[in-house]
Amino acid sequence: MAELNEMGSLNFICLGIFLSCWIGYARFAHFMAKRTASLSSVLHVHRINWMRRMLQREVRVGDAALIANIERNVNFFASSCVLIIAGLLTAITATEKIKDMLGTVSFTAGDTLPQLELKLMVLLGIFIYSYFTFTWSMRQFGFASVLIGAAPSPDDTTVTANDRRSMAIYSAKVIDQASRSYNNGLRAFYFSMAVLSWFIGPYIFIGASLLVTTVLYQREFLSSSLKALKQAENVGEKVFTDDKELYRR
């Protein structure tokens, strides 16, 4: 109880606001992606179109290479998480030295040992979560590679048009799920930047959490990249008006 009091109620309030921003935005983005254009929803349409065209190609080497390239990007972040986790574990064992070092910086909060340990543990939890989401994303991209390898050839007469349609939709669904895990990991990286501001002060931490949420919203729903993706192949709003079952995520 004494340690909880020493950590301060303001720190727990800040942590609650931070988690509300992170979890709340993740749920909001997933909810809105089913109802309006966003990066994830428009890209899902392009993934379906990709898989449809993949089924029309005799040679799928390029498709496999694209999946492998995306998987390498995910692997980079997963490997980074391992290094960051190792660094944070080392830092937790040397909190007294870190406290003395931060004490020499004029604009830091001047935390007690329990407060500093709390902040480092929050960072550690974020990157452990990121590691699991990135590795799960890698596995799902591996599943997508298997589906590309198992896809029927264009001249296979034993496969019906409905079979090909289902193959395209569900292959795109697997890639979409892998990309969603990748996005969750990236989002954790963004919010970890907000946690760094917690070492300066609790109110700056609250402001940084709100700022990260605003940046994520702008990029997901209002960015110029989204406008370009909507214009490509005239995707536009037909994602949400034509054949909703086809594009249901």
VMD Tcl script that draws the C-alpha trace (Angstrom):
set ca {
  {0.00 0.00 0.00}
  {2.84 2.36 0.82}
  {4.38 1.75 -2.60}
  {1.06 2.47 -4.30}
  {0.81 5.76 -2.42}
  {4.38 6.58 -3.38}
  {3.59 6.01 -7.05}
  {0.93 8.68 -6.80}
  {-2.71 8.64 -7.90}
  {-1.95 11.08 -10.74}
  {0.31 8.51 -12.38}
  {-2.49 5.93 -12.32}
  {-4.93 8.48 -13.74}
  {-2.47 9.21 -16.55}
  {-2.03 5.50 -17.18}
  {-5.81 5.08 -17.34}
  {-6.13 7.90 -19.89}
  {-3.29 6.39 -21.92}
  {-4.92 2.95 -22.00}
  {-8.27 4.52 -22.87}
  {-6.69 6.31 -25.83}
  {-4.93 3.18 -27.06}
  {-7.70 0.61 -26.57}
  {-10.46 3.09 -27.40}
  {-8.85 4.14 -30.67}
  {-8.20 0.50 -31.69}
  {-11.87 -0.35 -31.16}
  {-13.02 2.84 -32.86}
  {-10.82 2.22 -35.93}
  {-12.06 -1.36 -36.24}
  {-15.69 -0.21 -35.90}
  {-15.37 2.60 -38.43}
  {-13.47 0.45 -40.95}
  {-16.69 -1.53 -41.46}
  {-18.73 1.59 -42.11}
  {-16.57 4.09 -43.95}
  {-13.41 4.34 -46.00}
  {-10.16 3.90 -44.09}
  {-6.70 2.64 -44.96}
  {-7.47 -0.85 -43.70}
  {-10.87 -1.17 -45.39}
  {-9.74 0.16 -48.78}
  {-6.59 -1.95 -48.72}
  {-8.76 -4.98 -48.05}
  {-10.53 -4.37 -51.36}
  {-7.18 -4.15 -53.12}
  {-6.14 -7.42 -51.48}
  {-9.24 -9.14 -52.88}
  {-8.45 -7.74 -56.33}
  {-4.85 -8.93 -55.90}
  {-5.94 -12.47 -55.07}
  {-8.41 -12.52 -57.95}
  {-5.69 -11.58 -60.40}
  {-3.25 -13.98 -58.78}
  {-5.66 -16.80 -59.65}
  {-5.56 -15.69 -63.29}
  {-1.76 -15.87 -63.46}
  {0.10 -18.98 -64.43}
  {3.30 -17.88 -62.65}
  {2.89 -16.67 -59.02}
  {6.54 -15.94 -58.23}
  {5.86 -12.20 -58.00}
  {2.95 -12.74 -55.60}
  {5.07 -14.94 -53.34}
  {7.86 -12.34 -53.43}
  {5.46 -9.59 -52.37}
  {4.29 -11.63 -49.38}
  {7.91 -12.42 -48.45}
  {8.82 -8.73 -48.65}
  {6.00 -7.76 -46.29}
  {6.98 -10.58 -43.95}
  {10.56 -9.25 -43.82}
  {9.22 -5.86 -42.71}
  {7.28 -7.52 -39.89}
  {10.33 -9.57 -38.94}
  {12.36 -6.37 -38.58}
  {9.95 -4.99 -35.98}
  {9.71 -8.33 -34.15}
  {13.51 -8.47 -33.92}
  {13.57 -4.86 -32.71}
  {11.12 -5.77 -29.94}
  {13.47 -8.49 -28.66}
  {16.33 -5.97 -28.41}
  {14.15 -3.35 -26.73}
  {12.78 -5.89 -24.22}
  {16.33 -6.93 -23.34}
  {17.28 -3.28 -22.83}
  {14.24 -2.59 -20.64}
  {14.90 -5.67 -18.49}
  {18.43 -4.42 -17.96}
  {17.11 -0.95 -17.10}
  {14.67 -2.36 -14.52}
  {17.59 -3.97 -12.68}
  {19.39 -0.61 -12.55}
  {16.59 1.78 -11.60}
  {18.65 3.51 -8.90}
  {21.34 4.47 -11.42}
  {18.70 5.61 -13.91}
  {17.00 7.67 -11.17}
  {20.30 9.40 -10.37}
  {20.98 10.00 -14.05}
  {17.51 11.45 -14.69}
  {17.96 13.64 -11.62}
  {20.67 15.53 -13.50}
  {18.18 16.48 -16.26}
  {16.32 19.66 -15.36}
  {13.06 19.00 -17.24}
  {12.32 15.45 -15.97}
  {9.69 14.70 -13.34}
  {12.10 13.61 -10.58}
  {10.46 10.23 -10.02}
  {10.79 8.04 -6.97}
  {12.02 4.47 -7.48}
  {8.48 2.93 -7.51}
  {7.32 5.54 -10.05}
  {10.30 4.88 -12.28}
  {9.78 1.13 -12.04}
  {6.10 1.55 -12.96}
  {6.99 3.51 -16.11}
  {9.62 1.01 -17.18}
  {7.20 -1.87 -16.56}
  {4.56 -0.17 -18.72}
  {7.10 0.18 -21.54}
  {8.12 -3.45 -21.09}
  {4.50 -4.58 -21.29}
  {3.96 -2.59 -24.50}
  {6.92 -4.17 -26.27}
  {6.06 -7.69 -25.07}
  {2.60 -7.15 -26.56}
  {4.20 -5.83 -29.76}
  {6.45 -8.87 -30.01}
  {3.50 -11.26 -29.81}
  {1.45 -9.31 -32.37}
  {4.35 -9.06 -34.83}
  {5.21 -12.77 -34.56}
  {1.53 -13.70 -35.01}
  {1.46 -11.44 -38.07}
  {4.50 -13.27 -39.46}
  {2.79 -16.62 -39.00}
  {-0.33 -15.40 -40.77}
  {1.69 -14.10 -43.71}
  {3.20 -17.60 -43.80}
  {-0.35 -18.99 -44.05}
  {-0.95 -16.61 -46.97}
  {2.15 -17.99 -48.71}
  {0.70 -21.49 -48.37}
  {-2.59 -20.35 -49.89}
  {-0.78 -18.79 -52.85}
  {1.06 -22.07 -53.36}
  {-2.21 -24.02 -53.09}
  {-4.14 -21.73 -55.47}
  {-5.51 -23.57 -58.54}
  {-4.01 -22.79 -61.93}
  {-6.06 -20.81 -64.48}
  {-6.56 -23.88 -66.71}
  {-7.74 -26.19 -63.92}
  {-11.20 -27.23 -65.12}
  {-12.08 -29.02 -61.88}
  {-12.35 -25.69 -60.04}
  {-15.61 -23.74 -60.41}
  {-16.02 -19.97 -60.58}
  {-17.50 -19.99 -57.06}
  {-14.48 -21.92 -55.79}
  {-12.15 -19.31 -57.28}
  {-14.25 -16.51 -55.83}
  {-14.08 -18.08 -52.36}
  {-10.35 -18.70 -52.72}
  {-9.77 -15.03 -53.54}
  {-11.96 -13.73 -50.72}
  {-10.57 -15.95 -47.99}
  {-6.96 -15.63 -49.11}
  {-7.42 -11.86 -48.91}
  {-9.01 -12.36 -45.49}
  {-5.91 -14.16 -44.19}
  {-3.67 -11.37 -45.50}
  {-6.03 -8.81 -43.96}
  {-5.81 -10.52 -40.56}
  {-2.01 -10.61 -40.81}
  {-1.96 -6.92 -41.72}
  {-4.27 -6.12 -38.81}
  {-1.84 -7.77 -36.39}
  {0.97 -5.81 -38.02}
  {-1.02 -2.58 -37.57}
  {-1.64 -3.41 -33.91}
  {2.08 -3.82 -33.37}
  {2.88 -0.56 -35.14}
  {0.21 1.21 -33.09}
  {1.90 -0.06 -29.93}
  {5.17 1.46 -31.17}
  {3.43 4.80 -31.66}
  {1.95 4.77 -28.17}
  {5.29 3.76 -26.66}
  {6.55 7.16 -27.86}
  {3.86 8.75 -25.71}
  {5.04 6.76 -22.68}
  {8.53 8.27 -23.08}
  {7.02 11.69 -22.37}
  {5.81 10.31 -19.01}
  {9.39 10.63 -17.74}
  {9.08 14.39 -18.27}
  {5.75 14.83 -16.53}
  {2.24 13.35 -16.16}
  {0.42 16.17 -17.95}
  {2.81 16.00 -20.90}
  {2.12 12.26 -20.96}
  {-1.62 12.91 -21.24}
  {-1.02 15.44 -24.03}
  {1.28 13.04 -25.89}
  {-1.29 10.24 -25.65}
  {-3.95 12.49 -27.17}
  {-1.51 13.69 -29.83}
  {-0.63 10.13 -30.89}
  {-4.34 9.27 -31.10}
  {-4.94 12.32 -33.30}
  {-2.02 11.44 -35.59}
  {-3.27 7.87 -35.98}
  {-6.78 9.06 -36.80}
  {-5.53 11.54 -39.38}
  {-3.41 8.91 -41.12}
  {-6.07 6.23 -41.05}
  {-9.08 8.28 -42.15}
  {-7.95 11.63 -43.57}
  {-4.56 11.08 -45.23}
  {-3.69 11.79 -48.84}
  {-2.58 8.14 -49.14}
  {-6.16 7.07 -48.39}
  {-7.49 9.40 -51.10}
  {-5.04 7.95 -53.63}
  {-5.94 4.36 -52.66}
  {-9.64 5.16 -53.08}
  {-9.03 6.54 -56.54}
  {-6.96 3.55 -57.66}
  {-9.17 1.37 -59.84}
  {-12.13 3.56 -58.84}
  {-12.55 1.81 -55.51}
  {-14.26 4.78 -53.88}
  {-17.43 4.14 -51.93}
  {-18.43 1.04 -53.89}
  {-16.57 -0.87 -51.16}
  {-19.52 -0.24 -48.92}
  {-22.43 -0.26 -51.37}
  {-21.76 -3.14 -53.77}
  {-21.80 -6.75 -52.60}
  {-21.23 -6.03 -48.91}
  {-20.89 -9.73 -48.11}
  {-17.94 -9.94 -50.47}
  {-16.02 -7.24 -48.63}
  {-17.16 -8.03 -45.11}
  {-14.18 -7.96 -42.77}
}
mol new
graphics top color blue
foreach p $ca { graphics top sphere $p radius 0.5 }
foreach p [lrange $ca 0 end-1] q [lrange $ca 1 end] { graphics top cylinder $p $q radius 0.2 }
display resetview
